[in-house]
Amino acid sequence: MATFFDEIRRNKFRSFGLILLFFVLVLALGALLGYIWIRDPFAGPLTGVFLAFFVGGLYFLVAWFAGGSMILSMSGAREVTKKEYPYLWNTVEGLAIAANIPMPKVYVIDDSAMNAFATGRDPRHSYICVTTGLLKTMNRQELEGVVAHEMSHIKDYDIRLMMLTAVLIGVLTLLSDFFLRSFLWGGKSRDRQGGSVALVLIVVGLVLAVLSPLIGQLIQLAISRKREYLADASGAMLTRYPPGLANALKKISKDPDPLVDTANKATAHLFISTPFREKRSWVTNLFSTHPPIEERIKRLEAM
């Protein structure tokens, strides 16, 4: 049976895999863009690869060092002080000590929905964010269960995977849209210049442009559901009280207004529960970023 240390090592390896996939897809789309822009069959792709490497690498470095801040900004979160929310602050501080990691910075979203998430790139650069709706509804043990769940995402390096996934999906979507627009502007003339070879490459580019966002989404789905189960179990270990998180999830599942206004598809997988209104079915379960909350509660109650 894999230990939590094994999971951390696997997360680091998966992080490297995501970085590699990010650059491969960016360079591939760059080469095809260069082929459309420049009529030379050698200089075009080479120029496109160079520009994609430079721009993509620069964007990735910015996202790596500021990704957590970007996500918090998109979510409308604000940093809070110990004086403003003393119990939340003390809860985060105490569980950070229990998890043997540096204390994350504490953020709040002013929203009536009950939800929370963690982000950052590693335990030394991490953030825990909760909604005011969750703070108003949860009792002490339930809040500790939610914070412990998010603390586990930090301790197990899930935040690195989640941040990279959000960046990956955003970049691939932008590049795909850019490629399709470039094809509409100059693809036909490029096709006439290059004949059948150009046609084949443009078709490959179109397929890649269409599938890239889907590839990113599949990566997100593959990672997110499994990590939620692990964070539930790891969080219960931190508090030594599984019913705390189980009861919190029950309240979240009955939230009459679960929509977090500032959430979007790129950040939805970060939250402890889906931040959108949705009706469960086998189709939504298949494409959901979160496992069924009823199954999560069942597993916690069995501990």
N, C-alpha and C positions, 0 to 999 in steps of 0.2 A: 504493500500500500504506500502510495506517495505521501511524503511528509509536506508540511507547509514550506520547509526550506526548498524542497524539490519544486514546489509551485513557483516560488520566487525565482529560482534559476530558469524555469521554463518561461516565465514572464519576460525575463531579460532576453532570452533567446528569441522569443516571439517579437519583442521590441526591435531587435536587429532585423528579423525577417520583414517586419513592416517597413523599416527604413529602406531595406533593399528593394522591396516591391514598389515603394514610393518612387525611388529613383529610376527603376526600370520602366515603369509606366510613363513617368514624366519624359524620359529620354526618348522612348518610342514615339510618343505623341509629338515631341519636338522635331524628330527626324522627319516625320510625315508632314508636319507643318512647313518645315524648310523645303521639302520637296514641292509643295504647292506654291510657296512664295517665290522660290528661285528656280529658274528653268534648267539650270545645270544639274544633271542627275547625280553628280558626286558632291559638288560644292553645296547644293541645297540641303540635303540631309545632314551633312557635316556641320554646316552653319546652324541648322535647327537644333542639332544635338548640343552644340556649344552654348547657344543661347538658353536652351532648356536647362542645361546643367547649371549654368550661372544663376539664372533667375530662380529655378527650382531650389537650388542649394541655398541661396540667400533667403528665400521664403521659409525653407525648412529650419534654418538656424534661428530666424526670428520666432517661428512657432515653437521651437524647442525651448528657447529661453523665456518666451513671453506667452506661450500657449495657455497656461493656466490663467494668467491675467486677462487674456483675450476672451476666454470662455466666461469668466466672471463678469466681464464688461458686457458681453452679449446677453448674459442672463439678468442684467440689471441688479447684480449683487453689490452690496456695500459692506466694507469692513466695520466690525463693531468692537467696542472696548469692553473691558471687564466691568466697568462701572455701568454701562448701558444694559448688558445682559449677563449679570454675574453668574447665574446658575448654568447657562449654556457654556460660558467661558470655563467655569470650574469643571464641568463635565468633560469638555474636550481636553483640558489639562490633565485631569485624573486618568482618563483612558489612554492618553498619550504616554503617560508614565507606565501604565500597565502593559502597554504594547511595546515599551522600550524604544520609542522613536521620538524625535523632536516634536514639540507641540505645533500642530498646523495653525495657520492663521484662520480666524473665525469670521465668516461672512453671513449675511442675512439677505433674503429676498423678501420684499414687502408684497406678499401675495397670500390670499386666503386658502389656497390649496395646501394640502399637507404633503410635503416632499422634502428631499435633501439630496445632496451629492457631494462628492469629493473630486478634486482635480489637482493638477500639478504634474511634475515629472519624476519626483522621488520624494522620500520622506522629509528631506531637508528643504524641499521647495514644494510644499503642499498646502491645500486649503480645504476647509470643510465649510459647506454652506447649507443652511436650512431656511425654510420659509417661515414667515411669522405665523401662518396658519398652523404649521406643525407645532410651533412653540406654545401656541394658545391651547392646543388640544391635548397634547401628550402629558401624561403624568411623569414623575421622576424616572421610574423604571423603564417606561416606554421610550422616553427621550434618550436615556442611556443606551438602550438597545439600538436605536437608529444611529446614534453617533458611533457606537462600537462597530456597526456594519460599515460605515464610511471610513472609520479608522482602519479597518481590515483591508479595505481597498488600497489604502496608502501603504500599509505595512507589507502587503503582498505584491506591491508594484503594479496593481491594476490601473492606477491613475495614469501611469506612463502609457500603457496599452490603450486606454480610453482616449487620452489626449491625442496620441498619434492617429488613432482611428478617425477621430473627428477632423483632424487636419487633412488626413488622406482623402476622406470623402469630399471635403470642400475643395481641395486642389484639383482632384480628378474631375469633379463636376465643372469647375471653371475651365479647365483645359479642354474638356470634351465640347463644351459650348463654343469655345474659341475656335476649335478645329472645324466644327460644323459650319460656323459662320464664315470661316476662311474658305471652306470648300464652295459655299454658295457664291462668294465674291470672285474667286479665281480658279476654282476647280475645273470648270469646263475648258478654259483656255489651256490650262496645264495638261489636260487630257489630250487635247489635240496635238500638243507639242511632243508628248511622250508615247503616244500610241497605246498598245496593249499593256506594256509594263506600267505606264502611269495609271491606267485603268485598274490594274490589279492592286497597286499600292494604295490608290484612293479608296478602293473597296475595303481593303484591310484597315485603312485609317478610319473609315466610317464605322466599321464593325467595332474597332477598338474604342472609338469615341462614344459609341452607344453603350458598349458593355462596361467601360471603365467605372462609371458610377455604380453599376450593379455589382461589380467586383468589390468595390469598397463597401457596399451595403452588406454583401455576403460575409466579408471579413468581420464587420461589426456584429452581425448576428451570431456568427460562430463563436466569437469571443465573449460577448456580453452575457448570454444566458448562463453559461457555465460559471462565469465569475460571480454572478449574483448568488448562486447556491453556495459557493465557497465562502463569500463574504458573510452570508447569513451564519454559516457554521463557525467561522473564525470569530465573528462578532459575539456569538453566544459564548464562545470560550473566554473572551475577554471579560464579559460581565458575569460569567458563571450563572446566568439566569436566562435561559432561552425564552421563557414566557414573556419577558419584557419586549423583545423584538417581535415575537408572534402577535402579541396584543396590539403593538403599534401597527403592524401590517393589517390587522383586522380593521382598525380604525381607518387606515389609508384606503382600504378596499371599499369602504362604505362612504367615502368622501363624496358629498353631493355635487361638488364642483372641483374635480381633480385637475382641471386645466391650469397649468402654469403659463401665464400670459407671455412670458419672455422666452419660453422653451421653443426649440425648433428641431428639425429632424437630425441635424448634425450633433446636437447636444443631448437628445432624448435618452440615449443609452447611459448617460452619466447618472441619472436620477435613480433613487432607490425603488421607485415605481414609475410606470409610464406617466409622463406629464400631460398626456392628451386624453380626451374623451374617446373611448373605444368600446365596442361590444365584442366580447370574446366569442370566437368560433375557431374551428380547426384552421381556417385560412389565416386569421389574425395571429393565432398562436405560432403558425409556421413562420411568419415574417415579423414577429414581435422581437423587440430588443430585450424584453424581460420574460422570464418563465412565468407560468400562471401563479398568481399570488396565493391562490388556495393551496397549491402544491408546496410552496415555500412555507406557508403556515403549518401544513401537515408535517413537513420534515422537522421543523423546529419543535413542534409539540411532541414528536417522537423521541427527542433527545433526552 
